Amino acid sequence: MAITSFREIWVSFILIGLFIFSMISFIALMQDKNNVDDSILENEIINNTFNKLSQNLTILENNTQTQRQSFESEIPERGFGSLIIFSIVGVTQKFTALLIGIFNIIIVLPASILGISPIVTSALGSILLVSLVLLGWRVYRIGS
Amino acid sequence: MTYTELQNISYQSLKGILQFPSLDTPMFWPIILLVVFITMSLLTFFREVGRDGKGNMLSSLAVAGYLTTSLSLAFTFLDLIMYQVVITIFVISLVFQVLFMLTKKD
């Protein structure tokens, strides 16, 4: 069955990007450690793809963070037949910040100590941030 | 055609012996990898069909892709295949793995 929701396709592609990055990293690292003469990174296309993917995944969290701040700074407007309670807006903003703080403790801290690549935490962080923005938007729209 | 004989090769270590078939038939190890890929995918597919009554060919191809990529990586340690072969195998297996991940399971 085809994927229809934005969040699902976003998460799927982030995980696929992470998967491709880890596969190429693994192959390149193993070849390097075992003194293989012809590494796959000698291929220009693979090398460029790997570097671009690495850059994209690294800046992913910063880009998402910027979008989240932009979303939170906007004041929702009343549409025709809709009702916005501004305390709800405040609750959404404060509690998403709390969730991000907890995420930093339960994911980022162990990842730093266990030596997991910042790219992985960046990808996971961006998934969380996009989910929070979409959930916040849902709260604005239908109040749940 | 005169084939190379074992006594004619100077490098008679494990690496040299394993490279021996490639001297006259460069496609030997890539064909072995192709056979592993086809065998593994069909084996897992028909095992699933036998057990559950229906199989998922995409998941079988994805699993076979993991195996073939790992084997091709191990082959490069012994200089049995060139990096272009690894890239080809990696990209082919990646297609199946990505398609499998994008397929929504119900």
gemmi code that builds the backbone of each chain (N, CA, C; Angstrom):
import gemmi

chains = {
    "A": [
        ("MET", (0.851, -1.204, 0.000), (0.000, 0.000, 0.000), (0.888, 1.257, 0.000)),
        ("ALA", (0.464, 2.287, -0.724), (1.298, 3.501, -0.819), (1.221, 4.314, 0.471)),
        ("ILE", (2.318, 5.040, 0.736), (2.353, 5.904, 1.919), (1.698, 7.229, 1.554)),
        ("THR", (0.781, 7.703, 2.396), (0.037, 8.917, 2.038), (0.330, 10.086, 2.968)),
        ("SER", (0.675, 9.820, 4.237), (0.843, 10.959, 5.148), (2.249, 11.538, 5.043)),
        ("PHE", (2.346, 12.866, 5.244), (3.635, 13.550, 5.132), (4.612, 13.034, 6.175)),
        ("ARG", (4.109, 12.844, 7.407), (4.989, 12.404, 8.491), (5.589, 11.027, 8.177)),
        ("GLU", (4.760, 10.116, 7.663), (5.250, 8.762, 7.352), (6.335, 8.805, 6.283)),
        ("ILE", (6.101, 9.576, 5.239), (7.078, 9.625, 4.144), (8.357, 10.323, 4.613)),
        ("TRP", (8.196, 11.329, 5.468), (9.364, 12.028, 6.027), (10.217, 11.059, 6.850)),
        ("VAL", (9.584, 10.351, 7.785), (10.312, 9.410, 8.653), (10.946, 8.296, 7.814)),
        ("SER", (10.191, 7.772, 6.833), (10.730, 6.695, 5.990), (11.993, 7.144, 5.269)),
        ("PHE", (11.946, 8.351, 4.692), (13.106, 8.805, 3.915), (14.295, 9.151, 4.810)),
        ("ILE", (14.027, 9.676, 6.006), (15.133, 9.952, 6.942), (15.805, 8.628, 7.318)),
        ("LEU", (14.997, 7.626, 7.623), (15.568, 6.333, 8.026), (16.306, 5.672, 6.861)),
        ("ILE", (15.766, 5.827, 5.643), (16.453, 5.274, 4.463), (17.798, 5.987, 4.252)),
        ("GLY", (17.792, 7.314, 4.427), (19.044, 8.084, 4.301), (20.077, 7.632, 5.315)),
        ("LEU", (19.602, 7.422, 6.540), (20.486, 6.952, 7.612), (21.017, 5.554, 7.300)),
        ("PHE", (20.140, 4.728, 6.759), (20.499, 3.344, 6.400), (21.566, 3.322, 5.296)),
        ("ILE", (21.354, 4.131, 4.250), (22.330, 4.178, 3.150), (23.670, 4.703, 3.669)),
        ("PHE", (23.590, 5.750, 4.501), (24.816, 6.324, 5.072), (25.579, 5.268, 5.881)),
        ("SER", (24.851, 4.524, 6.708), (25.521, 3.530, 7.559), (26.106, 2.393, 6.728)),
        ("MET", (25.402, 1.993, 5.661), (25.916, 0.911, 4.796), (27.214, 1.347, 4.115)),
        ("ILE", (27.206, 2.553, 3.525), (28.422, 3.024, 2.832), (29.544, 3.215, 3.847)),
        ("SER", (29.215, 3.774, 5.023), (30.234, 3.960, 6.068), (30.851, 2.630, 6.458)),
        ("PHE", (29.994, 1.640, 6.662), (30.475, 0.325, 7.090), (31.422, -0.274, 6.052)),
        ("ILE", (30.998, -0.247, 4.784), (31.830, -0.825, 3.723), (33.167, -0.076, 3.628)),
        ("ALA", (33.093, 1.261, 3.630), (34.319, 2.066, 3.484), (35.261, 1.858, 4.676)),
        ("LEU", (34.669, 1.815, 5.879), (35.483, 1.638, 7.094), (36.152, 0.268, 7.120)),
        ("MET", (35.381, -0.764, 6.782), (35.944, -2.127, 6.796), (37.039, -2.267, 5.750)),
        ("GLN", (36.819, -1.669, 4.580), (37.837, -1.744, 3.530), (39.101, -1.003, 3.957)),
        ("ASP", (38.906, 0.132, 4.607), (40.053, 0.923, 5.064), (40.852, 0.178, 6.140)),
        ("LYS", (40.153, -0.430, 7.093), (40.819, -1.142, 8.190), (41.526, -2.404, 7.704)),
        ("ASN", (41.051, -2.963, 6.580), (41.660, -4.198, 6.079), (42.593, -3.952, 4.892)),
        ("ASN", (43.015, -2.706, 4.752), (44.005, -2.328, 3.727), (43.625, -2.766, 2.307)),
        ("VAL", (42.360, -2.539, 1.960), (41.917, -2.867, 0.598), (42.398, -1.748, -0.341)),
        ("ASP", (42.995, -2.153, -1.451), (43.551, -1.153, -2.379), (42.448, -0.354, -3.087)),
        ("ASP", (41.431, -1.074, -3.585), (40.352, -0.423, -4.340), (39.145, -0.188, -3.434)),
        ("SER", (39.126, 0.934, -2.720), (37.978, 1.230, -1.857), (36.810, 1.729, -2.716)),
        ("ILE", (35.591, 1.535, -2.236), (34.434, 1.995, -3.034), (34.396, 3.520, -3.102)),
        ("LEU", (35.070, 4.190, -2.147), (35.069, 5.662, -2.167), (35.942, 6.210, -3.295)),
        ("GLU", (36.694, 5.329, -3.960), (37.462, 5.775, -5.132), (36.536, 6.087, -6.307)),
        ("ASN", (35.355, 5.511, -6.255), (34.356, 5.831, -7.279), (33.776, 7.214, -6.987)),
        ("GLU", (33.845, 8.095, -7.984), (33.470, 9.490, -7.775), (31.997, 9.657, -7.386)),
        ("ILE", (31.136, 8.850, -8.019), (29.693, 8.989, -7.766), (29.375, 8.590, -6.320)),
        ("ILE", (29.941, 7.461, -5.894), (29.698, 6.997, -4.521), (30.269, 8.006, -3.524)),
        ("ASN", (31.464, 8.503, -3.819), (32.117, 9.467, -2.915), (31.283, 10.741, -2.763)),
        ("ASN", (30.821, 11.288, -3.901), (30.005, 12.513, -3.858), (28.686, 12.274, -3.131)),
        ("THR", (28.042, 11.124, -3.444), (26.763, 10.800, -2.815), (26.931, 10.716, -1.303)),
        ("PHE", (27.994, 10.037, -0.890), (28.266, 9.847, 0.532), (28.487, 11.193, 1.234)),
        ("ASN", (29.285, 12.058, 0.615), (29.564, 13.364, 1.226), (28.303, 14.233, 1.316)),
        ("LYS", (27.517, 14.231, 0.232), (26.286, 15.038, 0.228), (25.294, 14.533, 1.271)),
        ("LEU", (25.178, 13.206, 1.338), (24.262, 12.593, 2.302), (24.682, 12.929, 3.725)),
        ("SER", (25.984, 12.844, 3.955), (26.532, 13.158, 5.278), (26.227, 14.614, 5.653)),
        ("GLN", (26.443, 15.539, 4.706), (26.169, 16.963, 4.966), (24.681, 17.196, 5.243)),
        ("ASN", (23.835, 16.562, 4.400), (22.390, 16.745, 4.563), (21.911, 16.258, 5.920)),
        ("LEU", (22.416, 15.081, 6.322), (21.968, 14.518, 7.600), (22.509, 15.324, 8.779)),
        ("THR", (23.706, 15.894, 8.613), (24.296, 16.670, 9.716), (23.520, 17.959, 9.960)),
        ("ILE", (23.140, 18.633, 8.883), (22.439, 19.922, 9.066), (20.926, 19.756, 9.228)),
        ("LEU", (20.466, 18.501, 9.193), (19.024, 18.226, 9.252), (18.386, 18.776, 10.525)),
        ("GLU", (19.038, 18.503, 11.661), (18.452, 18.913, 12.941), (18.387, 20.438, 13.039)),
        ("ASN", (19.448, 21.118, 12.590), (19.448, 22.585, 12.645), (18.329, 23.167, 11.788)),
        ("ASN", (18.172, 22.609, 10.580), (17.105, 23.086, 9.687), (15.734, 22.878, 10.316)),
        ("THR", (15.545, 21.695, 10.912), (14.248, 21.388, 11.519), (13.995, 22.279, 12.728)),
        ("GLN", (15.082, 22.525, 13.496), (14.972, 23.385, 14.678), (14.533, 24.790, 14.261)),
        ("THR", (15.095, 25.286, 13.160), (14.725, 26.616, 12.653), (13.238, 26.652, 12.288)),
        ("GLN", (12.777, 25.595, 11.622), (11.365, 25.541, 11.224), (10.456, 25.466, 12.441)),
        ("ARG", (10.904, 24.742, 13.469), (10.099, 24.629, 14.691), (9.978, 25.993, 15.372)),
        ("GLN", (11.109, 26.709, 15.445), (11.079, 28.041, 16.066), (10.184, 28.987, 15.281)),
        ("SER", (10.251, 28.861, 13.962), (9.406, 29.684, 13.101), (7.927, 29.364, 13.338)),
        ("PHE", (7.624, 28.076, 13.495), (6.248, 27.632, 13.744), (5.744, 28.168, 15.083)),
        ("GLU", (6.628, 28.086, 16.104), (6.211, 28.508, 17.450), (6.060, 30.025, 17.570)),
        ("SER", (6.842, 30.740, 16.764), (6.765, 32.202, 16.859), (5.532, 32.763, 16.146)),
        ("GLU", (4.921, 31.979, 15.313), (3.738, 32.466, 14.590), (2.513, 32.462, 15.489)),
        ("ILE", (1.717, 33.489, 15.389), (0.478, 33.554, 16.169), (-0.659, 33.043, 15.294)),
        ("PRO", (-1.319, 31.962, 15.731), (-2.395, 31.408, 14.896), (-3.565, 32.372, 14.755)),
        ("GLU", (-4.159, 32.381, 13.594), (-5.297, 33.280, 13.355), (-6.585, 32.480, 13.323)),
        ("ARG", (-7.646, 33.149, 13.729), (-8.948, 32.480, 13.680), (-9.433, 32.381, 12.244)),
        ("GLY", (-9.837, 31.175, 11.863), (-10.418, 31.012, 10.526), (-11.928, 31.075, 10.619)),
        ("PHE", (-12.598, 30.984, 9.500), (-14.060, 31.034, 9.481), (-14.618, 29.792, 10.189)),
        ("GLY", (-15.400, 30.002, 11.234), (-16.021, 28.895, 11.951), (-15.088, 28.161, 12.893)),
        ("SER", (-13.887, 28.725, 13.157), (-12.963, 28.022, 14.063), (-12.697, 28.866, 15.299)),
        ("LEU", (-12.208, 28.227, 16.333), (-11.957, 28.908, 17.593), (-10.539, 28.587, 18.045)),
        ("ILE", (-9.758, 29.628, 18.342), (-8.401, 29.408, 18.855), (-8.343, 29.913, 20.285)),
        ("ILE", (-7.956, 29.067, 21.202), (-7.751, 29.505, 22.590), (-6.252, 29.664, 22.769)),
        ("PHE", (-5.824, 30.869, 23.124), (-4.383, 31.148, 23.088), (-3.612, 30.459, 24.213)),
        ("SER", (-4.297, 30.064, 25.280), (-3.590, 29.301, 26.319), (-3.163, 27.935, 25.776)),
        ("ILE", (-3.973, 27.386, 24.852), (-3.626, 26.112, 24.214), (-2.340, 26.270, 23.401)),
        ("VAL", (-2.245, 27.410, 22.723), (-1.038, 27.687, 21.934), (0.180, 27.707, 22.856)),
        ("GLY", (0.021, 28.383, 24.009), (1.113, 28.461, 24.984), (1.491, 27.090, 25.524)),
        ("VAL", (0.464, 26.298, 25.837), (0.715, 24.939, 26.353), (1.512, 24.138, 25.334)),
        ("THR", (1.125, 24.217, 24.072), (1.824, 23.476, 23.000), (3.291, 23.891, 22.939)),
        ("GLN", (3.520, 25.199, 22.989), (4.900, 25.692, 22.881), (5.748, 25.248, 24.072)),
        ("LYS", (5.199, 25.369, 25.300), (5.982, 25.046, 26.500), (6.267, 23.547, 26.585)),
        ("PHE", (5.239, 22.748, 26.266), (5.427, 21.312, 26.458), (6.274, 20.658, 25.373)),
        ("THR", (6.295, 21.227, 24.177), (7.226, 20.685, 23.170), (8.666, 20.935, 23.602)),
        ("ALA", (8.916, 22.095, 24.232), (10.270, 22.389, 24.735), (10.659, 21.373, 25.803)),
        ("LEU", (9.691, 21.003, 26.644), (9.954, 20.013, 27.700), (10.324, 18.653, 27.090)),
        ("LEU", (9.568, 18.258, 26.054), (9.835, 16.970, 25.387), (11.232, 16.947, 24.771)),
        ("ILE", (11.627, 18.072, 24.188), (12.964, 18.132, 23.569), (14.043, 18.018, 24.645)),
        ("GLY", (13.798, 18.646, 25.799), (14.744, 18.535, 26.919), (14.903, 17.091, 27.364)),
        ("ILE", (13.777, 16.382, 27.478), (13.835, 14.974, 27.894), (14.526, 14.126, 26.818)),
        ("PHE", (14.249, 14.442, 25.553), (14.915, 13.727, 24.441), (16.436, 13.873, 24.553)),
        ("ASN", (16.876, 15.099, 24.892), (18.323, 15.323, 25.018), (18.927, 14.452, 26.112)),
        ("ILE", (18.143, 14.224, 27.173), (18.679, 13.406, 28.271), (18.682, 11.929, 27.880)),
        ("ILE", (17.572, 11.440, 27.326), (17.471, 9.986, 27.112), (18.121, 9.505, 25.814)),
        ("ILE", (18.337, 10.372, 24.853), (18.943, 9.940, 23.590), (20.336, 10.538, 23.394)),
        ("VAL", (20.425, 11.863, 23.496), (21.691, 12.523, 23.143), (22.809, 12.170, 24.125)),
        ("LEU", (22.479, 12.158, 25.419), (23.503, 11.868, 26.434), (24.069, 10.448, 26.284)),
        ("PRO", (23.221, 9.386, 26.235), (23.785, 8.049, 26.028), (24.518, 7.930, 24.692)),
        ("ALA", (23.986, 8.594, 23.651), (24.627, 8.520, 22.333), (26.024, 9.120, 22.366)),
        ("SER", (26.180, 10.237, 23.095), (27.501, 10.866, 23.191), (28.466, 9.959, 23.932)),
        ("ILE", (27.992, 9.368, 25.033), (28.883, 8.525, 25.835), (29.218, 7.229, 25.105)),
        ("LEU", (28.224, 6.650, 24.414), (28.469, 5.372, 23.712), (29.147, 5.576, 22.350)),
        ("GLY", (29.369, 6.813, 21.950), (30.108, 7.082, 20.714), (29.285, 6.931, 19.451)),
        ("ILE", (27.955, 7.079, 19.560), (27.106, 7.008, 18.358), (27.273, 8.304, 17.564)),
        ("SER", (27.326, 8.166, 16.248), (27.586, 9.323, 15.387), (26.545, 10.437, 15.599)),
        ("PRO", (26.981, 11.703, 15.598), (26.023, 12.821, 15.734), (24.990, 12.838, 14.617)),
        ("ILE", (25.327, 12.211, 13.484), (24.387, 12.160, 12.359), (23.135, 11.376, 12.755)),
        ("VAL", (23.323, 10.307, 13.527), (22.186, 9.478, 13.961), (21.289, 10.288, 14.902)),
        ("THR", (21.910, 10.979, 15.869), (21.105, 11.770, 16.803), (20.441, 12.947, 16.088)),
        ("SER", (21.147, 13.480, 15.086), (20.568, 14.573, 14.306), (19.312, 14.104, 13.571)),
        ("ALA", (19.393, 12.910, 12.975), (18.236, 12.368, 12.236), (17.085, 12.080, 13.191)),
        ("LEU", (17.393, 11.458, 14.328), (16.338, 11.150, 15.302), (15.722, 12.439, 15.863)),
        ("GLY", (16.579, 13.427, 16.119), (16.100, 14.718, 16.627), (15.175, 15.400, 15.641)),
        ("SER", (15.523, 15.329, 14.361), (14.676, 15.988, 13.362), (13.334, 15.279, 13.229)),
        ("ILE", (13.336, 13.944, 13.372), (12.061, 13.203, 13.328), (11.177, 13.661, 14.491)),
        ("LEU", (11.784, 13.785, 15.681), (11.022, 14.233, 16.863), (10.465, 15.640, 16.656)),
        ("LEU", (11.314, 16.536, 16.124), (10.895, 17.932, 15.967), (9.754, 18.066, 14.954)),
        ("VAL", (9.888, 17.341, 13.831), (8.820, 17.409, 12.823), (7.527, 16.822, 13.388)),
        ("SER", (7.642, 15.736, 14.142), (6.453, 15.137, 14.761), (5.798, 16.124, 15.710)),
        ("LEU", (6.627, 16.846, 16.485), (6.078, 17.810, 17.445), (5.383, 18.982, 16.741)),
        ("VAL", (5.999, 19.445, 15.654), (5.386, 20.548, 14.893), (4.039, 20.104, 14.326)),
        ("LEU", (4.010, 18.883, 13.767), (2.757, 18.393, 13.179), (1.704, 18.147, 14.260)),
        ("LEU", (2.154, 17.678, 15.425), (1.208, 17.481, 16.528), (0.685, 18.823, 17.045)),
        ("GLY", (1.591, 19.829, 17.107), (1.176, 21.173, 17.523), (0.137, 21.746, 16.574)),
        ("TRP", (0.370, 21.543, 15.299), (-0.573, 22.004, 14.266), (-1.926, 21.311, 14.414)),
        ("ARG", (-1.871, 20.046, 14.790), (-3.093, 19.266, 15.001), (-3.883, 19.828, 16.200)),
        ("VAL", (-3.108, 20.198, 17.253), (-3.764, 20.777, 18.434), (-4.428, 22.105, 18.060)),
        ("TYR", (-3.746, 22.939, 17.269), (-4.334, 24.215, 16.840), (-5.614, 23.989, 16.045)),
        ("ARG", (-5.576, 22.967, 15.190), (-6.705, 22.758, 14.269), (-7.914, 22.154, 14.954)),
        ("ILE", (-7.672, 21.039, 15.672), (-8.836, 20.314, 16.213), (-8.812, 20.171, 17.721)),
        ("GLY", (-7.784, 20.716, 18.359), (-7.773, 20.742, 19.820), (-7.471, 19.425, 20.490)),
        ("SER", (-6.827, 18.496, 19.783), (-6.452, 17.240, 20.460), (-5.150, 16.705, 19.895)),
    ],
    "B": [
        ("MET", (42.770, -22.497, -26.119), (43.201, -21.572, -25.064), (44.014, -22.329, -24.017)),
        ("THR", (45.130, -21.735, -23.609), (45.959, -22.370, -22.585), (45.584, -21.814, -21.225)),
        ("TYR", (45.156, -22.704, -20.352), (44.754, -22.259, -19.020), (45.954, -22.252, -18.075)),
        ("THR", (45.940, -21.361, -17.125), (47.000, -21.301, -16.121), (46.879, -22.509, -15.197)),
        ("GLU", (47.995, -23.154, -14.909), (47.949, -24.298, -13.994), (48.453, -23.864, -12.622)),
        ("LEU", (48.090, -24.683, -11.653), (48.397, -24.305, -10.272), (49.901, -24.167, -10.027)),
        ("GLN", (50.686, -25.010, -10.664), (52.137, -24.926, -10.432), (52.777, -23.707, -11.103)),
        ("ASN", (51.989, -23.065, -11.983), (52.530, -21.887, -12.667), (52.301, -20.577, -11.911)),
        ("ILE", (51.540, -20.657, -10.822), (51.316, -19.398, -10.089), (52.370, -19.271, -8.989)),
        ("SER", (52.847, -18.047, -8.810), (53.953, -17.835, -7.882), (53.476, -17.544, -6.457)),
        ("TYR", (52.226, -17.073, -6.335), (51.733, -16.600, -5.047), (50.792, -17.653, -4.471)),
        ("GLN", (51.363, -18.689, -3.802), (50.543, -19.838, -3.396), (50.101, -19.759, -1.937)),
        ("SER", (49.593, -18.620, -1.540), (48.975, -18.504, -0.209), (47.463, -18.700, -0.397)),
        ("LEU", (46.697, -18.546, 0.693), (45.229, -18.678, 0.579), (44.691, -17.652, -0.427)),
        ("LYS", (45.236, -16.435, -0.339), (44.796, -15.371, -1.247), (45.088, -15.761, -2.697)),
        ("GLY", (46.274, -16.295, -2.933), (46.671, -16.683, -4.288), (45.821, -17.814, -4.830)),
        ("ILE", (45.540, -18.791, -3.956), (44.722, -19.949, -4.387), (43.311, -19.488, -4.735)),
        ("LEU", (42.765, -18.597, -3.894), (41.401, -18.124, -4.151), (41.331, -17.237, -5.397)),
        ("GLN", (42.416, -16.545, -5.668), (42.453, -15.694, -6.869), (42.681, -16.528, -8.131)),
        ("PHE", (43.093, -17.773, -7.956), (43.448, -18.627, -9.094), (42.342, -18.761, -10.158)),
        ("PRO", (41.067, -18.998, -9.762), (40.018, -19.107, -10.798), (39.839, -17.817, -11.611)),
        ("SER", (40.122, -16.665, -10.979), (39.917, -15.379, -11.667), (40.979, -15.108, -12.729)),
        ("LEU", (42.084, -15.843, -12.688), (43.164, -15.586, -13.656), (42.685, -15.826, -15.084)),
        ("ASP", (41.960, -16.917, -15.273), (41.456, -17.230, -16.622), (39.998, -16.852, -16.808)),
        ("THR", (39.277, -16.778, -15.689), (37.846, -16.432, -15.769), (37.568, -15.278, -14.806)),
        ("PRO", (37.739, -14.037, -15.252), (37.568, -12.886, -14.331), (36.174, -12.789, -13.715)),
        ("MET", (35.179, -13.393, -14.391), (33.804, -13.280, -13.881), (33.474, -14.362, -12.853)),
        ("PHE", (34.462, -15.176, -12.473), (34.188, -16.320, -11.595), (33.526, -15.885, -10.272)),
        ("TRP", (34.164, -14.989, -9.528), (33.619, -14.593, -8.217), (32.339, -13.763, -8.334)),
        ("PRO", (32.235, -12.831, -9.307), (30.931, -12.160, -9.472), (29.787, -13.133, -9.764)),
        ("ILE", (30.087, -14.216, -10.535), (29.034, -15.197, -10.834), (28.671, -15.974, -9.567)),
        ("ILE", (29.670, -16.281, -8.747), (29.400, -16.956, -7.471), (28.468, -16.091, -6.612)),
        ("LEU", (28.724, -14.784, -6.616), (27.874, -13.868, -5.838), (26.455, -13.816, -6.386)),
        ("LEU", (26.350, -13.847, -7.713), (25.022, -13.862, -8.346), (24.260, -15.129, -7.948)),
        ("VAL", (24.967, -16.251, -7.951), (24.350, -17.532, -7.578), (23.886, -17.482, -6.115)),
        ("VAL", (24.721, -16.907, -5.249), (24.357, -16.786, -3.824), (23.108, -15.924, -3.683)),
        ("PHE", (23.079, -14.826, -4.435), (21.931, -13.906, -4.369), (20.643, -14.613, -4.794)),
        ("ILE", (20.685, -15.294, -5.952), (19.481, -15.968, -6.463), (19.064, -17.099, -5.515)),
        ("THR", (20.045, -17.889, -5.074), (19.730, -19.024, -4.199), (19.107, -18.542, -2.891)),
        ("MET", (19.723, -17.543, -2.294), (19.238, -17.051, -0.999), (17.836, -16.462, -1.121)),
        ("SER", (17.611, -15.675, -2.189), (16.286, -15.049, -2.325), (15.198, -16.100, -2.567)),
        ("LEU", (15.491, -17.078, -3.433), (14.485, -18.114, -3.708), (14.283, -19.037, -2.506)),
        ("LEU", (15.382, -19.305, -1.797), (15.304, -20.166, -0.614), (14.395, -19.558, 0.453)),
        ("THR", (14.620, -18.281, 0.757), (13.802, -17.632, 1.791), (12.360, -17.448, 1.316)),
        ("PHE", (12.202, -17.161, 0.000), (10.851, -16.957, -0.524), (10.018, -18.244, -0.427)),
        ("PHE", (10.594, -19.352, -0.929), (9.810, -20.599, -0.927), (9.680, -21.195, 0.476)),
        ("ARG", (10.613, -20.886, 1.357), (10.490, -21.300, 2.768), (9.278, -20.591, 3.380)),
        ("GLU", (9.138, -19.303, 3.068), (8.011, -18.522, 3.575), (6.690, -19.023, 2.983)),
        ("VAL", (6.728, -19.353, 1.678), (5.518, -19.882, 1.022), (5.111, -21.207, 1.671)),
        ("GLY", (6.099, -22.066, 1.927), (5.821, -23.363, 2.541), (5.288, -23.233, 3.957)),
        ("ARG", (5.747, -22.227, 4.675), (5.362, -22.074, 6.082), (4.050, -21.307, 6.231)),
        ("ASP", (3.916, -20.207, 5.502), (2.750, -19.331, 5.689), (1.724, -19.410, 4.554)),
        ("GLY", (2.056, -20.082, 3.485), (1.127, -20.165, 2.363), (1.323, -19.058, 1.345)),
        ("LYS", (1.954, -17.962, 1.735), (2.271, -16.879, 0.789), (3.624, -16.274, 1.173)),
        ("GLY", (4.293, -15.724, 0.176), (5.626, -15.171, 0.442), (5.742, -13.734, -0.016)),
        ("ASN", (6.737, -13.055, 0.500), (7.004, -11.668, 0.097), (8.345, -11.652, -0.638)),
        ("MET", (8.276, -11.573, -1.956), (9.495, -11.649, -2.774), (10.438, -10.484, -2.496)),
        ("LEU", (9.835, -9.316, -2.212), (10.657, -8.121, -1.974), (11.532, -8.280, -0.734)),
        ("SER", (10.946, -8.856, 0.322), (11.730, -9.051, 1.557), (12.820, -10.095, 1.326)),
        ("SER", (12.521, -11.132, 0.535), (13.531, -12.152, 0.230), (14.689, -11.541, -0.548)),
        ("LEU", (14.369, -10.688, -1.525), (15.419, -10.034, -2.314), (16.241, -9.087, -1.439)),
        ("ALA", (15.563, -8.400, -0.486), (16.275, -7.484, 0.410), (17.250, -8.249, 1.307)),
        ("VAL", (16.788, -9.378, 1.853), (17.650, -10.188, 2.724), (18.839, -10.743, 1.930)),
        ("ALA", (18.553, -11.243, 0.729), (19.640, -11.757, -0.125), (20.619, -10.639, -0.480)),
        ("GLY", (20.109, -9.431, -0.609), (20.966, -8.276, -0.897), (21.946, -8.001, 0.229)),
        ("TYR", (21.454, -8.095, 1.485), (22.348, -7.915, 2.653), (23.474, -8.938, 2.609)),
        ("LEU", (23.095, -10.186, 2.363), (24.083, -11.281, 2.365), (25.117, -11.080, 1.263)),
        ("THR", (24.640, -10.765, 0.066), (25.555, -10.619, -1.069), (26.484, -9.420, -0.878)),
        ("THR", (25.944, -8.329, -0.316), (26.801, -7.151, -0.068), (27.889, -7.498, 0.941)),
        ("SER", (27.522, -8.198, 2.003), (28.512, -8.589, 3.019), (29.574, -9.506, 2.413)),
        ("LEU", (29.124, -10.477, 1.608), (30.083, -11.404, 0.977), (31.025, -10.666, 0.030)),
        ("SER", (30.448, -9.729, -0.741), (31.296, -8.987, -1.690), (32.318, -8.132, -0.939)),
        ("LEU", (31.906, -7.609, 0.233), (32.849, -6.842, 1.060), (33.987, -7.745, 1.531)),
        ("ALA", (33.629, -8.947, 1.970), (34.671, -9.902, 2.415), (35.587, -10.286, 1.250)),
        ("PHE", (35.011, -10.391, 0.055), (35.821, -10.754, -1.124), (36.852, -9.663, -1.459)),
        ("THR", (36.488, -8.407, -1.179), (37.445, -7.329, -1.493), (38.666, -7.383, -0.575)),
        ("PHE", (38.500, -7.949, 0.630), (39.651, -8.067, 1.543), (40.723, -8.966, 0.935)),
        ("LEU", (40.273, -9.937, 0.117), (41.212, -10.876, -0.501), (41.515, -10.499, -1.959)),
        ("ASP", (41.095, -9.315, -2.355), (41.288, -8.834, -3.741), (40.710, -9.789, -4.776)),
        ("LEU", (39.568, -10.383, -4.461), (38.956, -11.324, -5.408), (38.105, -10.591, -6.433)),
        ("ILE", (37.531, -9.473, -6.030), (36.702, -8.697, -6.959), (37.119, -7.239, -6.917)),
        ("MET", (36.778, -6.511, -7.961), (37.126, -5.088, -8.008), (36.017, -4.261, -7.356)),
        ("TYR", (36.356, -3.019, -7.025), (35.382, -2.191, -6.304), (34.141, -1.885, -7.140)),
        ("GLN", (34.297, -1.919, -8.464), (33.116, -1.665, -9.310), (32.046, -2.743, -9.098)),
        ("VAL", (32.497, -3.965, -8.858), (31.557, -5.074, -8.622), (30.834, -4.852, -7.286)),
        ("VAL", (31.582, -4.416, -6.271), (30.970, -4.146, -4.957), (29.905, -3.056, -5.091)),
        ("ILE", (30.238, -2.012, -5.840), (29.293, -0.898, -6.010), (28.035, -1.374, -6.740)),
        ("THR", (28.224, -2.176, -7.784), (27.063, -2.688, -8.528), (26.166, -3.523, -7.620)),
        ("ILE", (26.787, -4.419, -6.846), (26.010, -5.274, -5.932), (25.326, -4.419, -4.868)),
        ("PHE", (26.056, -3.457, -4.341), (25.515, -2.580, -3.293), (24.295, -1.809, -3.794)),
        ("VAL", (24.421, -1.265, -4.998), (23.313, -0.458, -5.547), (22.095, -1.334, -5.856)),
        ("ILE", (22.334, -2.512, -6.433), (21.207, -3.410, -6.749), (20.491, -3.830, -5.463)),
        ("SER", (21.269, -4.216, -4.454), (20.644, -4.653, -3.195), (19.959, -3.484, -2.490)),
        ("LEU", (20.539, -2.296, -2.643), (19.948, -1.103, -2.022), (18.553, -0.812, -2.576)),
        ("VAL", (18.393, -1.016, -3.876), (17.088, -0.775, -4.514), (16.019, -1.646, -3.858)),
        ("PHE", (16.328, -2.938, -3.683), (15.352, -3.857, -3.078), (15.101, -3.503, -1.611)),
        ("GLN", (16.181, -3.128, -0.903), (16.027, -2.807, 0.516), (15.185, -1.539, 0.707)),
        ("VAL", (15.425, -0.543, -0.133), (14.652, 0.704, -0.025), (13.186, 0.462, -0.394)),
        ("LEU", (12.974, -0.313, -1.458), (11.592, -0.626, -1.850), (10.872, -1.385, -0.741)),
        ("PHE", (11.593, -2.286, -0.104), (10.993, -3.047, 1.000), (10.641, -2.135, 2.172)),
        ("MET", (11.535, -1.178, 2.458), (11.280, -0.259, 3.579), (10.130, 0.696, 3.278)),
        ("LEU", (9.963, 1.032, 1.988), (8.886, 1.962, 1.623), (7.535, 1.263, 1.474)),
        ("THR", (7.560, -0.062, 1.458), (6.304, -0.791, 1.318), (5.621, -0.851, 2.669)),
        ("LYS", (4.382, -0.390, 2.678), (3.659, -0.367, 3.945), (3.103, -1.754, 4.241)),
        ("LYS", (3.418, -2.251, 5.454), (2.922, -3.567, 5.842), (1.589, -3.430, 6.584)),
        ("ASP", (0.623, -4.253, 6.197), (-0.681, -4.217, 6.882), (-0.856, -5.452, 7.753)),
    ],
}
model = gemmi.Model(1)
for chain_id, residues in chains.items():
    chain = gemmi.Chain(chain_id)
    for i, (resn, *xyz) in enumerate(residues, 1):
        res = gemmi.Residue()
        res.name, res.seqid = resn, gemmi.SeqId(i, " ")
        for name, pos in zip(("N", "CA", "C"), xyz):
            atom = gemmi.Atom()
            atom.name, atom.element = name, gemmi.Element(name[0])
            atom.pos, atom.b_iso = gemmi.Position(*pos), 0.0
            res.add_atom(atom)
        chain.add_residue(res)
    model.add_chain(chain)
structure = gemmi.Structure()
structure.add_model(model)
structure.setup_entities()
